[in-house]
Amino acid sequence: MKLTLLGAQDTVTGSKTALRFHGASYLVDCGLFQGPRELRERNWAPFPSCKDVQGVVLTHAHLDHSGFLPRLYKQGYRGPVFASEGTCALSRLLLMDAAHLEEEQANYANVSGYSNHRPADPLFTREDAEGALGLFVPKKRQEWIPLADGLSCKFIRAGHIPGASMVQFSVPTSNGTQLLTFSGDLGSYRSMTMRPPDPLLETDVLVLESTYGNRSHSEENVKDAFEKIALRTFARNGVLVIPAFAVGRCQEILYLIRMLENEGRIPAVPVILDSPMSLAATDVYLQYEEDHALGAAFSQGEEALTPRFFQASRTVDESMLACMQDGPMVVISASGMLSGGRILHHLKKRLPQAENTVLFVGYQAEGTKGAVLQAHQQQTLRIHHEEISIECEIATLDQLSAHADRSELVRWVGSIEKKPSLIIVNHGSPDAQRALAQNLKEAFHFNVIPACEQKEFSLFPH
């Protein structure tokens, strides 16, 4: 078997891995490169012939793992896309929204003339997204899926978001069956709403993510930390603006706010969820009880995820009204890394006002607007071709991240009963990959190779 990393080799985005086995070729994940322009431009690079790809297997629905599928369809791919049931449901929301944004941005570029391309084309269209979604084949977890030449794979719960899964391949060799496992994105053991990743019994080779491979989340109780930030913002009659990923983080934040209100630790103020995607994702979120850890709160349905003065902002007019409201209040909006969406309009309004707070609750990839603002090393942030003054408070709660941190990744690897002969560390910055690789070598004496140092591997030789 030959394994080639086509994305997430030196960054946390664009996850794509090609597997070749006896002439058959499969992709594990098919993600978009996101973040700064130099990364996004990789999405336009020629892709290896789609005719050679016999199947795609998705770990989960986030666009950095699934968002290239419409582009693959546009280039002629018509094979199956295997995914868990939860991933299939969320992918419809995420891929259609991504296609809408691609068309909208191309139209704006053509109208405004800011693009160097005449005309500016979308990377893919809604028609391409619909076509790609028609290829999805939903599968239950722990069910072996037969592929070619005796190869098969199955999904194992990874935490992170509904549907998120590890993918384990069973590979027939002259030395018996060998197991190759892709971790996908592993969830945190600290999540209030998601179940943790399942332990892995055995694998011979492991491809392991390293998003937080060189960092540990704060040990401070998340309720205590959020309460402090909220109270000092409300005391200033400010607006607490939270950029959040539509799937997972929005639901976790809403649940946290409701709990703090119920316990009398923060006052009930208007909480506006300005993200149609998040509203739709919440419905899907509640459908997959096998993934979430709401327990008794699950019987309450959406009420468990709804603060007392909750407002759902669906239309553009409702979003504009939210931008004009005065505090104290909370506004939650996407995108989580400030790469686009309604959150940018809220920031244009709120950043120059000292009474407000922008609170980051998820990973900010290097080079994104989110990373720039989070570092707060500049006096302005460029939004919609304008320099916006930064006068408000900037805060971070990494305890709400959907990703396992360094200690949790080491803990999960240490729980594998039959130890792998090789670990390939990907989906992280080079620093994060190398730091995690060193931790794993020191803790377990494993053979660990960072993907930033090697992108092709020959596995299971005779």
Secondary structure, DSSP 8 states (H G I E B T S, - for coil): -EEEE-SSSSSSS--EEEEEETTEEEEEEE----SSHHHHGGGGS--S-GGGEEEEE-S--SHHHHTTHHHHHHTT--S-EEEEHHHHHHHHHHHHHHHHHHHHHHHHHHHH--SSSSS---SS-HHHHHHHHTTEEEE-TT--EE-STT-EEEEEE--SSTT-EEEEEEEEETTEEEEEEE--S---TT-SSB-------B-SEEEEE-TBTT-----S-HHHHHHHHHHHHHHTT-EEEEE--TTTHHHHHHHHHHHHHHTTSS---EEEEE-HHHHHHHHHHHH-TTTB--GGGGGGGGGGG--TEEEE--SHHHHHHHHH--SSEEEEES-TTSSSSTHHHHHHHHTT-TT-EEEE-S---TTSHHHHHHHT-SSEEEETTEEEE--SEEEE-GGG-SS-BHHHHHHHHHT-SB--SEEEEESS-HHHHHHHHHHHHHHH---EEEGGG--EEE-S--
